[in-house]
């Protein structure tokens, strides 16, 4: 066996539980490392007896020794002794095949003789393939540190100290998982003295964003666990399900600031980037006064910036009675984020809501595009002015980065924007229907707290207009201009022919052609777009667009067709040609900007 780190090992306590589907322990080991006699923890519920590893046939390895903590001794404590070694030593256990196991490692460093265990570095490997800890050091000396892992055993032997590599692929249950957070929302704290599996559930106070958005609820409901569906007290205690957070809808301030009842209760957790994360959410209807579930109760669940359930979360899909707990597991994408957010809100489209909540409500067009306001604030560093990359009639545009590492452009409407709600909804409606390599993609949107925010893919080169009229940017080559013409034309052609409905842009201009990597061109800004059936030859509409680009026939008759977009596109082609011809003399004279009209006069 390979030697890892020739340093002292911290005080280590280990127990392993083999679980069936309902998480009922059927085999367990409790080891007190470095102890000479067994140790019973009478304060645990139920009590546990930890076996001394001195002389145990579970322990193998050369040159390990026991140490006693000189400054700390308490009868019945787990942290009186430690085992140290300058080479690898191993604990071996016989476990059930094809089973999921919980491994808890307890650490409490101390100094004795020539050993300072608070500076020790070591590795913990399991099953000849998993690295549980690598170059691990415990710096917390005031209280114990506990690491919890879930491991799948294929064979009958579990060897915690062996060589391996932790990978997340295949069936998740057959991987190694480390518990990072176990949270009781909104509390109270649950510890090993009142948890049948000796777990610790912390309160959610350090993790919840905007606590004023929700209140606390506590009941004494007797739960109806359904073991056949995987529901049991071993999964989560009654104390966990008998407390809840409720959306605060009782104040005039809430109603005035959320006319569409668009608010989320959001929690944020710091994580180490570069991993997938499994998130288990526990639910229980403890509100209904009868055994019958509220059939109109539906929630929307977001994890990071992703909609967790496309059709919303309905308790009636998972349970039969009120007070019947259930849980759902979700796996995050591979993330480069430093935080993971979990948000839950009432789904007001599919749920039964009171007339309090319907006044001034705006429709949610596509739940898959919803992004929480808290996540957008994080992405833009709370709308930091340093991140502004554009300003227009609709509002300001910020550069941002979402939790999943995606670079985005965030367009936030002014509170009294001239475009307003209809254009906001049109943009969402159009872009949720289409996808094309030469159309700017809508990543998502937010309409919480009376905000109207659109989140697009980030186009690093900015608008075509900026490259045509200065801004200290180098002039586009003729080849680049030709490619921009072709790519923008492809995007426009797709709008007119590639969807079940003809989409007329109505505001084609150089400002709305954005350039990305390699100056790839994409059509953007669909707030003025009009949808019409393919059989229609024209659509009667109020004139919208930008002067100079407007089709004179459309301006005169108010009858718009796809030919109106073609006219505007032709004006933009003239811009590309004229600026190529006319900008050169200004560049030769040292001027950084060409001073001539933005568009040719019609």
ABEGO torsion letter per residue (X at the ends): XBBBBBBBBBBBBBBBBBBBAAGBBABBBBBBBGBABBBBBAABOBBBBBBBABGBAABBEBGBBBBBBAABBBBGBAAABBBBBABBBBBBBBBBBGBBBBBBBBBBBBBBEABBAAABBBBBBBGGABBABBGBBBABAABBBBBBBBBBBABABBBABBBBBBBBBEBAAABBBBBABBBBOAOBBBBAAABAAGBBBBBAAAABBGAAABBBBBBABBBBBBAAAGBBAAABBAAAAABBBBBBAABAAAAAABAAGBBBBBBBBBBBBGBBBBBBBBBBBAABABABBBAABBBBBBBEABBABAAEBBAAAABABBGBBBBBBBBBBBBABABBBBBBBBBAAABBBBAAAABGBBBBABAAABBBAAAAAAAAGGGBAAABABBBAAEBBBBBBBAAGBBBBBBBBBAABAAEAAAAAAAAAAAAABBBAABBBBAEBBABGGBBBBBBBBBAAEBAAAAAAEGGBBBBBAAAAAAAAAAAAAAAAAAAAABABBBBAGABBAAABBBBBGGBBBBBGAAABBBBBAABABBBBBBBEBBGABBAAAAAAGBBBAAAAAAAAAAAAAAAAAAAAAAAAAAAAGBABBBBBABBBX
